[in-house]
Amino acid sequence: MQPDPTFRTLWREYRRERFRSELASDWAVAVLYRLPSLWLVARLVPTGISPTAVTLAALPVALAMPLAALLLPPGFAVLGTVLLAVAFQILDCADGGLARATGRSSSKGAALDFVIDMAQWGLFYASIGILADRMAGAGEATGLFWTVLALVAAWLRLYARVVRDARPPAAAPGTAAPLGQTAQGGFLILTERMVAGMSGALPIFLGIAALAGALPAMVVFVLVYALLDVGDAVWTSFRNWPGEGT
């Protein structure tokens, strides 16, 4: 029987096998959450807890975000929402890390992880809007304006994910690289990766916006970010679509 993996062995394996690829595709997760998630995985392995249980544990954390934003006193509402969002990101990393460390991956677990992850983004964006309405409402009557705007941003984000999931598979080996994947498209690829990987940093951006007294600006930011995400998803999908009649 092999000994349970330690944090050090998990970190060494991650740096060797996945760090560079994740840094390119999801840099915020690699920089902000992967280290604490591996620490958590090392402590969960000996307990025998399943990756699915960790995925399910993230659900009440996500559901608590809009409640914290709405019900806690203003200063604590921001702090609570940020901490819950960070905790969710760590758990979201930990369930996959635990599955790899224990060899207990499953298609059902992956599907459940996807469903909860998408729900979390809707709840998190709504929380940003609630916070903006509460803080701005102290000086002016905004009603639900910022909350509605944040929900529009959430819908756009989910739409972008649907578009990405619907795009065709990568071209077969030996075919010409599509525009943007050549050397001339290096800047575009870098920009795409920066934009795509930024989502994990949004909880940190929320904390910064709150400290700066700019929560409405944070709603505008996530809306613009969602629009860029949709544009990138649509453009990338059609760019990679195989030609017809060739």
MOQUI-V860723 format. One line per field, one symbol per residue. ss: DSSP state (2 for helix, 1 for strand, 0 for the rest). phi: phi as a letter, one per 20 degrees, with the letter a starting at -180 (. if undefined). burial: 1 if it has 16 or more other C-alpha atoms within 10 Angstrom, else 0. A space follows every 50 residues. Layout:
ss->???
phi->???
burial->???
This chain:
ss->00000022222222222022222220222222222222222222200000 22222222222222222222200222222222222222222222222222 22000022222222222222222222222222222200000000222222 22222222222222220000000000000000222222222222222222 2222222222200022222222222222222222222220000000
phi->.ffffegfffffffffdcffffffdbffffeedfffffffggeegffmfe gfffgffffffffffffffedfggffffffffffffffgfffffffffff fdmdfbffffffffffffffffffffffffffffffffdbedmdgfffff fffffffffffffffeffffffgnefffgndeffegfffffgffffefgf efgffffffffemcfgffffffffffffffgffffffffefffdmd
burial->00001010011001000010011111111101111111111111100001 11011101101101111111000000111111111111111111111110 11001000110010011011111111111111111100000000011111 11111111110011001000000000000100000000100111111111 1110111011000111111111101111110111011001000000
